[in-house]
Amino acid sequence: MLNGIAYPGTQSLTYRRGEESKYPKVGSLQGRAARVEDFFRSSDNTEIDLDPRPGVIYISGPVVPGFVENRAEFVSGKFDQASGSLSAKAATKEGAQARIVIEKQKGLKTIFFESDAFINSSFLGSISSLSENPDGTLTFASAFKTD
């Protein structure tokens, strides 16, 4: 189950903090989320931030300089530093899209990442999530989208 949807072939694992190095996909997702958060945080009240309020960053435009998705042609998203919530989307000229959402509820963070991969001459969507659990463990799940 990912983001409330049951995908066939969903793989998941629960592990303790500090064990991320055993699971490369987990580290990759954590790193991507951190880079996107850092990019939005550093864009606060710059020329690409369309929201004048401090701590609320809204970006929407073609080829945003320095964005972490190197092949992105268009980036849009919003980050509210006070709540820690972020939603960002990037698209390439080939039509591939990536979306990352970071939510915090009751102090626990969940990262959702959806992307298109070009496999065998077509795009195949994938989705992954990483959730903090109340007992201090983390749960990572991933699947290819079938819809």
C-alpha positions in Angstrom: 0.0 0.0 0.0 1.5 3.3 -1.1 -0.3 6.7 -0.5 -3.5 4.8 0.2 -3.4 2.8 -3.1 -2.6 -0.9 -3.3 -0.2 -1.6 -6.2 0.6 -5.1 -7.2 4.2 -6.0 -6.4 4.7 -3.4 -3.7 7.9 -4.1 -1.8 8.3 -2.7 1.7 10.7 -3.0 4.5 10.9 -1.5 8.0 14.3 -0.8 9.6 15.9 1.2 12.4 17.7 4.6 11.9 21.3 4.2 10.9 20.7 1.2 8.7 20.0 3.3 5.6 23.4 2.2 4.1 22.0 -1.3 3.7 19.3 -0.1 1.4 20.5 2.1 -1.4 17.0 3.1 -2.6 16.2 4.5 0.9 19.3 6.6 0.9 18.6 7.9 -2.6 15.1 8.9 -1.6 16.3 10.6 1.6 19.0 12.4 -0.3 16.6 13.6 -3.1 14.1 14.9 -0.5 16.9 16.8 1.4 18.2 18.4 -1.8 14.7 19.5 -2.9 14.0 20.9 0.6 17.4 22.7 0.6 16.8 24.1 -2.9 13.4 25.5 -1.9 14.7 26.8 1.5 17.6 28.7 -0.3 15.1 30.1 -2.8 13.0 31.9 -0.2 12.5 35.6 -1.2 14.7 35.3 -4.3 13.8 36.3 -7.8 12.3 32.8 -8.5 10.1 32.8 -5.3 6.6 34.0 -6.3 5.4 34.3 -2.7 6.6 37.3 -0.8 5.9 35.8 2.7 9.1 34.7 4.5 9.2 30.9 5.0 6.6 30.2 2.2 8.2 29.5 -1.1 6.2 29.1 -4.3 8.1 28.4 -7.6 6.6 27.9 -11.0 8.6 28.4 -14.2 10.8 27.0 -16.9 14.3 25.8 -16.2 14.8 26.9 -12.6 18.6 27.4 -12.2 20.2 25.0 -9.7 17.2 22.7 -9.3 18.2 19.2 -8.4 16.5 17.4 -11.3 19.2 18.2 -13.9 17.0 17.3 -16.9 14.0 19.3 -15.7 12.6 21.8 -18.1 9.8 23.1 -15.8 9.6 23.1 -12.1 6.6 24.0 -9.9 6.0 23.6 -6.2 5.4 25.1 -2.8 7.2 24.7 0.5 6.0 26.0 3.9 8.9 26.0 6.3 6.8 26.3 9.4 4.8 23.1 8.8 7.6 21.3 6.8 5.2 20.5 4.0 6.5 20.5 0.5 5.0 19.5 -2.9 7.2 19.9 -6.0 6.9 18.7 -9.6 9.5 18.7 -12.4 9.0 17.8 -16.0 11.5 17.1 -18.9 11.1 18.0 -22.5 10.8 14.2 -23.2 7.6 14.2 -21.2 8.9 12.5 -18.1 7.6 13.8 -14.8 8.8 13.5 -11.2 6.8 14.6 -8.1 7.9 14.7 -4.5 5.6 15.4 -1.5 6.8 15.7 2.1 4.2 15.7 4.8 4.5 16.0 8.6 1.8 14.8 10.9 2.2 14.7 14.7 5.9 15.3 14.2 6.4 12.2 11.9 7.6 12.8 8.4 6.5 10.9 5.3 8.1 11.4 1.8 6.3 10.3 -1.3 8.1 10.2 -4.7 6.6 9.5 -8.0 8.6 9.4 -11.2 8.6 8.1 -14.8 11.4 5.9 -16.0 12.0 5.3 -19.7 12.0 1.5 -20.1 11.7 -0.4 -23.4 10.7 2.6 -25.5 8.0 3.9 -23.1 7.5 5.5 -19.7 6.8 3.4 -16.7 5.7 5.1 -13.5 7.1 4.2 -10.1 6.1 5.4 -6.7 8.0 5.1 -3.4 7.4 6.3 0.2 9.4 6.6 3.3 7.6 7.0 6.6 8.7 7.7 10.1 6.9 5.4 12.6 6.0 6.3 16.3 8.4 3.6 17.5 11.4 5.3 15.8 11.6 2.8 12.9 11.2 3.8 9.3 9.2 2.1 6.6 10.2 2.2 2.9 7.9 1.0 0.2 8.1 1.0 -3.6 6.2 -0.3 -6.6 5.8 0.3 -10.3 2.4 1.9 -11.2 0.2 -0.2 -13.3 -2.4 2.4 -14.2 
